[in-house]
Amino acid sequence: MEIKIQLADNVYKALMSGGNRIQGSIGLISPTEGNFNAHRRADYVRPETKFIKLAHGRASVTEERVSLTLRIDRKEADVVPCEVIEVESQAASDFVYSNS
């Protein structure tokens, strides 16, 4: 199947100058013709993130959010999951308070 797509001038120039991909959607006018509509991207500024690696995960802190991720392999014979959660969450808590 062959479809003819109409691009806006600024989208075409961006494709030709940068060689990067442009995300968007195609609105079909007929079964063989469509218009390409580029998605507008909001300028997102990633907040400064401080993190600490833990034995079984990671804790991170930004101005807006605190995150704790733990991954405990159930096949680790010498690890008791409830003890890992308790010990590493306390270490993460200390890290959060020191970076507040």
Residue pairs with C-beta under 8 A, 6 or more apart in sequence:
1 32
2 32
3 26
3 28
3 32
3 33
3 34
4 32
4 33
4 34
5 26
5 33
5 34
5 35
5 36
6 33
6 34
6 35
6 36
7 15
7 36
8 36
8 38
11 22
11 24
11 36
11 38
14 20
14 22
15 22
22 38
23 38
23 39
23 41
24 36
24 37
24 38
24 39
25 36
25 37
25 39
26 34
26 35
26 36
26 37
27 34
27 35
27 37
28 34
29 35
47 62
47 63
47 64
48 62
48 63
49 60
49 61
49 62
50 60
50 61
50 62
50 99
51 58
51 59
51 60
51 61
52 58
52 59
52 60
52 91
52 92
52 95
54 70
54 88
54 91
54 92
55 84
55 88
56 70
56 71
56 72
56 79
56 84
56 88
57 68
57 69
57 70
57 71
57 88
58 67
58 68
58 69
59 66
59 67
59 68
59 69
59 91
59 92
59 95
59 96
60 66
60 67
61 67
61 95
61 96
61 99
61 100
66 96
68 89
68 92
70 84
70 85
70 88
70 89
72 79
72 81
72 84
72 85
73 79
74 81
